[in-house]
Amino acid sequence: MEVLKNYINGSWVSSKETGTIAVVNPANQEVLAKVPYGDKTLLDVEGAVSAASAAFKVWRATPVMKRVQPLYKLKQLLEDKLDEIARLITLECGKSFIESKAEIQRAIENVETACATPVLIQSEFSEDIASGIDEFMIRQPVGVSACISPFNFPGMIPFWFLPYAIACGNSFILKPSEKVPLTMMKAFELIDQLDIPEGLINLVHGGKSCVDALLDHPEVKAISFVGSTNVARYIYQRGAANGKRVQAQGGAKNPVIVMPDADIEMAAKIVADSVYGCAGQRCLAASNIITVADQKGIITEALVEAAKSKTTGFGLDEDIEMGPVITPESKRRVETLIARGVSEGANLLLDGRNAKISGYELGNFVKPTILENVALDGEVVNTEIFGPVMSLLHMQTIDEAIDFVNSNSYGNMACLFTSSGLNARTFRNKANAGNIGVNIGVAAPMAQFPFSGWNSSFFGDLHAQGRHAIEFYTQTKVVIERWPKEWSRKF
């Protein structure tokens, strides 16, 4: 069985760590590869940081117009290999092939946006702030930057960060999730074809010891992370304590309000896509669904029927809409939380536990589930389940629903379905979340906009993507200049 190599200083090299863990297909438990995992990966980090530090000294002096040229080629390479990379995502992550292709398309869009860095990095200039004195601001790279990426979007999330860091003049180290490293292995085969300095972009495998080494290394100046809130808080605290810039995206419990004046058929389909897409394993998955004034149960019935229509199975099979969750432990956790919801008094409208898919009996499958009237003070309504579970709540007014939305400790996304402009305006103004959707089920910002999590969904100041990424990967320098006329007469 192949043991995956690191990519350091422009070459594929074996890890100093001899211990490994398996990379497993969640649909059938097939072992796809072995990945280095253990305390000695910190030695790999040392090598990667040394290479990245050397490359940074060269790259930071490279004109920005030249820094973006490799990104144009990378965009084309990713487009050429889109289906191949998407297939790897499905094999190791479990999502459907269509979802995997959409993920890579989002990655490509970020590479494309980063190509605009020569414009995005421009700053301000004020002439004659005082007589004969000019003042201006320039942006310079911060240094070696690192990304710790999660399992649920192995192809997209590294590209929330990598192209912007490089375009701004930094070097880069990626630590992919040990659960899904194959996608980035393929991406780095493409990166290896770019005309860039050796050591500019590196990949190191490993677990917590690898992460801690990046957080503690004095030469690493910026850390980007996406994952659960508990780990995001840890990353932020340890990185900040070591004087690093940190952007740490955490978890979510995303609420969606469905008003009685909405297009119910459309809303039900979109909400079901949001709850069950990627088997609920995304930080923008809808979770707590609130119907308003649904006395006749029309909205509820439409949601149940939309959930029942979802096809579950191996993501490379035809017409599959939802794959497995990532590990057997994840399946057990999700099913335990479903049982907890029932014990807290919820009505189980749709039970996806104990799912068996013909030909994939060993897979980590949980079918679409709906818990109605989950206890508002219970565990389930406040816990990020990270699985295909809808918590269905009923309220009487939009104000009551917004109050519930704002009681959420998270703040990644909140959505509203309505045909009323007044409702929409009230909601977008009052809802405490960083990404707002109106008649949208997954309010995922395009690459030009920041991925704007709030509250316990984000730790830091500057988010991923767009101008926020440019600001995160640069530090500002203010220059004040005076050139008196009498000095020029001396020459």
C-alpha positions in Angstrom: 0.0 0.0 0.0 1.3 3.4 -1.0 2.6 5.7 1.7 2.0 9.2 0.6 5.0 11.6 0.3 5.4 15.2 1.2 6.1 17.9 -1.4 8.9 20.0 0.0 11.3 22.3 -1.9 9.9 21.3 -5.2 10.3 17.6 -4.8 8.3 14.6 -3.5 10.1 13.3 -0.4 9.3 10.6 2.2 8.2 11.7 5.6 10.5 11.3 8.6 7.5 9.7 10.3 7.2 5.9 9.9 3.8 5.6 11.5 0.8 5.8 9.2 -3.0 5.7 9.2 -5.3 4.6 6.4 -7.1 6.8 3.9 -10.5 5.0 3.5 -13.3 5.2 1.0 -16.3 6.0 3.2 -18.7 4.2 0.9 -17.1 0.8 1.2 -14.1 1.0 3.6 -11.6 0.3 0.9 -8.1 1.5 1.9 -7.0 3.9 -0.7 -3.5 4.8 0.7 -1.5 5.3 3.8 -0.7 8.7 5.2 2.2 9.6 7.6 0.8 10.3 11.1 2.8 10.7 14.3 5.1 13.0 16.3 8.0 12.9 13.8 6.0 14.9 11.3 7.2 18.0 13.1 10.6 17.2 11.4 8.8 17.4 8.1 7.4 20.8 9.1 10.9 22.0 9.9 12.1 21.1 6.4 9.0 22.7 4.7 9.4 25.9 6.7 13.1 26.1 5.9 12.4 25.7 2.2 9.5 28.2 2.3 11.6 30.7 4.1 14.3 30.6 1.4 11.8 30.8 -1.4 10.1 33.8 0.2 13.3 35.8 0.1 13.3 35.5 -3.7 9.5 35.6 -4.3 8.8 38.7 -2.3 11.0 40.7 -4.7 9.2 39.3 -7.8 6.8 41.9 -9.4 3.2 41.2 -8.7 2.4 40.9 -12.5 4.9 38.1 -12.7 3.6 36.5 -9.4 0.2 35.9 -10.9 1.4 34.4 -14.2 1.7 30.8 -12.7 -1.8 31.1 -11.4 -3.1 31.5 -15.0 -1.4 28.2 -15.8 -2.7 26.6 -12.6 -6.3 27.6 -13.5 -5.9 25.9 -16.9 -4.4 22.8 -15.4 -7.2 22.5 -12.9 -9.8 22.9 -15.6 -8.1 20.2 -17.7 -8.0 17.8 -14.8 -11.4 18.7 -13.3 -13.1 15.4 -13.7 -10.1 13.4 -12.5 -9.8 15.5 -9.3 -13.5 15.3 -8.7 -13.4 11.6 -8.9 -10.7 11.5 -6.2 -12.8 13.8 -4.0 -15.7 11.4 -4.3 -13.5 8.3 -3.6 -12.0 9.7 -0.4 -14.6 12.2 0.8 -17.8 10.4 -0.3 -19.8 13.2 -1.9 -21.5 12.8 -5.2 -19.5 13.3 -8.4 -21.6 16.4 -9.3 -20.9 17.9 -5.9 -17.2 17.2 -6.3 -17.1 18.9 -9.7 -18.9 21.9 -8.3 -16.3 22.0 -5.5 -13.4 22.1 -7.9 -15.1 24.8 -10.0 -15.2 27.0 -6.8 -11.5 26.3 -6.4 -10.8 27.5 -9.9 -12.8 30.6 -9.3 -10.6 31.6 -6.4 -7.5 31.0 -8.5 -9.0 33.2 -11.2 -9.9 36.0 -8.7 -6.4 35.9 -7.2 -5.1 36.7 -10.8 -6.6 40.2 -10.2 -4.1 40.8 -7.3 -2.2 43.5 -9.3 -5.3 45.6 -9.0 -6.5 44.3 -5.6 -3.2 45.0 -3.9 -3.2 48.7 -4.9 -3.4 51.2 -2.1 -3.7 54.9 -1.3 -1.6 58.0 -2.0 -2.1 61.5 -0.7 -0.1 64.3 -2.2 0.8 67.4 -0.1 -0.5 66.3 3.3 1.6 69.2 4.4 3.6 71.6 2.3 5.9 69.5 0.1 5.1 66.3 2.0 3.4 63.2 0.4 2.1 60.2 2.3 1.2 56.8 0.9 0.6 53.3 1.9 2.0 50.1 0.3 1.2 46.4 0.9 4.0 43.9 1.4 3.9 40.2 2.0 3.9 38.8 5.6 6.2 35.8 4.9 5.7 32.1 5.3 2.0 31.2 5.5 0.3 27.9 6.2 -3.1 26.4 5.7 -4.7 23.6 7.8 -7.6 22.3 5.7 -10.6 20.0 6.6 -11.9 16.8 5.2 -15.2 18.0 3.8 -13.9 20.2 0.9 -10.5 18.8 0.2 -10.3 20.4 -3.3 -11.9 23.8 -2.6 -10.8 25.1 0.8 -7.0 25.1 0.2 -7.7 27.4 -2.8 -9.5 29.9 -0.5 -5.9 30.7 0.6 -3.1 29.4 -1.6 -3.5 31.5 -4.7 -4.0 34.8 -2.7 -0.9 34.0 -0.5 1.3 33.4 -3.5 0.0 36.4 -5.5 0.7 38.7 -2.6 4.3 37.5 -2.5 4.3 34.9 0.4 5.4 31.3 0.4 2.9 28.6 1.4 2.7 25.3 3.3 -0.4 23.1 3.1 -1.4 20.5 5.8 -4.3 18.6 4.2 -6.7 16.6 6.3 -5.2 13.2 7.0 -8.7 11.7 6.1 -8.6 13.1 2.5 -5.1 13.8 1.3 -5.3 12.3 -2.2 -7.1 15.3 -3.7 -4.3 17.7 -2.9 -1.7 15.1 -3.9 -3.2 15.4 -7.4 -3.4 19.2 -7.2 0.3 19.3 -6.2 1.2 17.2 -9.3 -0.2 20.2 -11.2 1.6 22.7 -9.0 4.8 20.9 -9.7 4.4 21.9 -13.4 4.4 25.6 -12.5 7.4 27.9 -13.1 7.9 29.0 -9.5 10.9 28.9 -7.1 11.5 25.6 -5.4 10.0 25.7 -1.9 7.4 28.3 -2.7 4.5 25.9 -2.2 4.9 22.9 0.0 2.7 20.0 1.3 3.2 18.2 4.6 1.1 15.3 5.9 0.3 14.6 9.5 -2.1 15.2 12.5 -2.0 17.3 15.6 1.7 17.3 16.1 2.1 18.6 12.6 -0.4 21.3 13.2 1.2 22.3 16.5 4.6 22.5 14.8 3.2 25.0 12.3 1.5 27.0 15.1 4.7 27.2 17.1 7.3 27.8 14.4 8.6 31.3 14.6 9.1 31.5 10.8 5.4 30.8 10.1 3.7 34.2 10.1 0.1 33.5 9.0 -2.2 30.5 9.7 -5.5 29.8 7.8 -7.8 27.1 9.2 -11.3 25.6 8.5 -12.8 23.0 10.8 -14.9 22.6 13.9 -15.4 25.5 16.4 -13.5 23.8 19.2 -10.4 23.3 17.0 -10.7 26.7 15.4 -10.7 28.3 18.8 -7.6 26.3 19.7 -5.8 27.2 16.4 -6.6 30.9 17.0 -5.5 31.0 20.6 -2.2 29.1 20.1 -1.4 30.9 16.8 -2.2 34.3 18.3 -0.2 33.5 21.4 2.8 32.9 19.1 2.3 36.3 17.4 0.8 35.0 14.2 -2.0 36.3 12.0 -4.8 33.7 12.2 -8.1 33.2 10.4 -9.9 30.3 11.8 -13.2 29.3 10.4 -15.3 27.2 12.8 -18.6 25.3 12.8 -22.2 26.3 12.4 -25.8 25.5 13.1 -27.4 27.3 10.2 -31.0 28.4 10.5 -33.4 28.8 7.6 -36.8 30.5 7.9 -39.6 29.6 5.5 -42.5 32.1 5.4 -46.0 31.1 4.4 -45.8 33.6 1.4 -42.8 31.8 -0.1 -42.9 29.6 -3.1 -43.3 26.5 -1.0 -42.4 23.9 -3.7 -39.2 25.8 -4.7 -38.3 26.5 -1.0 -38.7 22.9 0.0 -36.5 21.6 -2.8 -33.8 24.2 -2.1 -33.9 23.6 1.7 -33.6 19.9 1.2 -30.6 20.4 -1.1 -29.0 22.6 1.6 -29.6 20.2 4.5 -28.6 17.0 2.7 -26.1 18.2 0.2 -22.6 16.7 0.9 -24.5 14.5 3.5 -24.8 17.6 5.6 -21.0 17.8 6.0 -20.5 21.4 5.2 -20.3 24.6 7.3 -23.1 26.1 5.2 -25.5 23.2 5.5 -28.9 24.3 6.6 -29.8 22.6 9.9 -32.5 24.3 12.0 -35.5 24.9 9.7 -38.2 27.2 11.0 -41.6 27.3 9.4 -43.7 30.4 10.2 -47.5 30.2 10.6 -47.6 26.7 9.0 -50.9 25.8 10.7 -52.0 23.5 7.9 -48.7 21.8 7.7 -48.2 22.6 4.0 -44.5 23.6 4.4 -43.8 20.6 6.6 -45.3 18.2 4.1 -43.3 19.7 1.2 -40.1 19.4 3.2 -40.7 15.8 4.1 -41.5 14.9 0.5 -38.4 16.7 -0.7 -36.2 14.8 1.8 -37.7 11.5 0.9 -36.9 12.0 -2.8 -33.1 12.2 -2.2 -31.2 9.2 -3.5 -28.4 7.9 -1.3 -25.4 5.8 -2.4 -21.9 5.7 -3.8 -21.1 9.1 -5.3 -19.7 7.7 -8.6 -22.9 5.8 -9.3 -25.4 7.4 -11.6 -28.2 9.7 -10.2 -26.8 9.6 -6.7 -27.5 12.8 -4.8 -26.1 12.1 -1.4 -23.1 9.9 -0.3 -21.9 8.6 3.1 -20.6 10.5 6.1 -16.8 10.4 6.4 -16.1 7.7 9.0 -17.9 5.0 11.0 -17.4 7.2 14.1 -19.2 10.1 12.3 -22.1 7.8 11.5 -22.3 6.6 15.1 -22.2 10.2 16.3 -25.0 11.3 13.9 -27.2 8.4 14.8 -26.6 9.0 18.5 -27.7 12.7 18.1 -30.8 11.6 16.3 -31.7 9.3 19.2 -30.9 12.2 21.6 -33.4 14.4 19.7 -36.1 11.8 20.1 -35.3 11.4 23.8 -35.6 15.2 24.2 -39.2 15.0 22.8 -38.7 15.5 19.1 -41.1 13.8 16.6 -39.2 11.6 14.2 -40.8 12.4 10.8 -38.1 10.7 8.8 -35.5 8.2 10.1 -32.3 7.7 8.2 -30.6 5.5 10.7 -29.4 2.0 9.9 -29.2 2.7 6.2 -28.0 -0.1 4.0 -27.1 0.5 0.4 -27.0 -2.5 -1.9 -23.4 -3.3 -2.8 -22.0 -0.9 -0.2 -23.2 -2.5 3.0 -20.1 -1.4 4.8 -20.5 2.2 3.9 -21.0 5.0 6.4 -24.5 5.8 5.2 -27.1 7.8 7.0 -30.2 8.7 5.0 -32.1 12.0 5.2 -33.6 12.5 8.6 -36.2 15.0 10.0 -36.7 15.7 13.7 -39.8 17.9 14.3 -40.2 20.1 17.3 -36.8 19.6 18.8 -36.5 21.0 22.3 -35.3 24.6 22.1 -33.2 24.1 25.3 -31.9 20.7 24.3 -28.6 19.5 23.0 -29.6 18.7 19.4 -30.9 22.1 18.5 -27.6 23.7 19.5 -25.2 21.1 18.3 -23.5 21.0 14.9 -24.5 17.5 13.8 -22.5 17.5 10.6 -24.8 14.9 9.0 -28.0 14.7 7.0 -30.4 15.7 9.8 -33.0 18.5 9.6 -34.3 19.9 12.9 -37.8 21.3 12.1 -39.3 24.0 14.3 -42.6 25.8 14.0 -43.1 29.5 15.0 -45.8 32.0 14.5 -44.1 35.3 13.5 -41.0 36.4 11.7 -39.9 38.3 14.7 -40.1 35.2 16.9 -38.1 33.3 14.2 -35.4 36.0 14.0 -35.1 36.1 17.8 -34.4 32.3 17.6 -31.8 32.8 14.8 -30.0 35.4 16.9 -29.9 33.2 20.0 -27.6 30.9 18.1 -24.0 30.9 19.4 -22.8 30.4 15.8 -23.1 32.9 12.9 -22.0 31.4 9.7 -25.2 31.6 7.6 -28.9 32.4 8.0 -31.5 32.2 5.2 -35.1 33.3 4.6 -37.6 32.2 2.0 -40.3 34.8 1.3 -42.0 36.8 -1.5 -42.1 39.9 0.7 -39.4 42.6 0.2 -40.2 44.0 3.6 -39.6 40.6 5.3 -36.3 40.2 3.3 -35.1 43.6 4.3 -36.0 43.1 8.0 -34.2 39.8 8.0 -31.0 40.8 6.3 -30.8 43.8 8.6 -31.4 42.0 11.9 -30.1 38.4 11.4 -26.8 37.9 13.3 -24.9 35.9 10.7 -22.1 36.7 8.3 -23.6 35.1 5.2 -27.2 35.9 4.5 -29.4 34.2 2.0 -32.8 35.3 0.7 -34.5 32.6 -1.3 -31.1 30.9 -1.3 -30.4 27.7 0.6 -26.6 27.8 0.6 -25.4 31.4 0.9 -21.9 30.6 -0.2 -20.1 33.8 -1.3 -18.4 33.9 -4.7 -14.7 34.2 -4.7 -14.8 38.0 -5.0 -16.5 38.3 -1.6 -15.2 37.2 1.9 -16.5 34.0 3.5 -17.9 36.0 6.3 -18.6 33.9 9.4 -19.5 35.6 12.7 -19.6 34.7 16.4 -18.4 31.2 17.2 -18.2 30.4 13.5 -15.0 32.5 13.0 -12.0 33.6 15.0 -10.0 36.4 13.5 -10.6 39.7 11.7 -10.0 39.0 8.0 -11.9 36.1 6.2 -11.0 33.9 3.3 -11.4 35.0 -0.4 -11.4 38.3 -2.2 -10.1 41.5 -0.8 -10.0 40.1 2.7 -7.5 37.5 1.5 -5.3 40.3 0.0 -5.4 42.2 3.3 -4.7 39.0 5.4 -1.7 38.1 3.3 -0.1 41.5 3.3 1.0 44.0 5.9 0.6 47.7 5.4 3.6 50.1 5.4 2.9 53.9 5.5 5.5 56.1 3.9 5.8 59.8 4.5 8.2 61.7 2.2 9.6 65.2 1.9 12.1 66.3 -0.8 13.0 70.0 -0.1 14.0 72.1 -3.1 17.1 73.3 -1.3 18.4 69.7 -1.2 18.1 69.3 -4.9 20.3 72.4 -5.5 23.3 70.7 -4.0 23.5 68.3 -7.0 
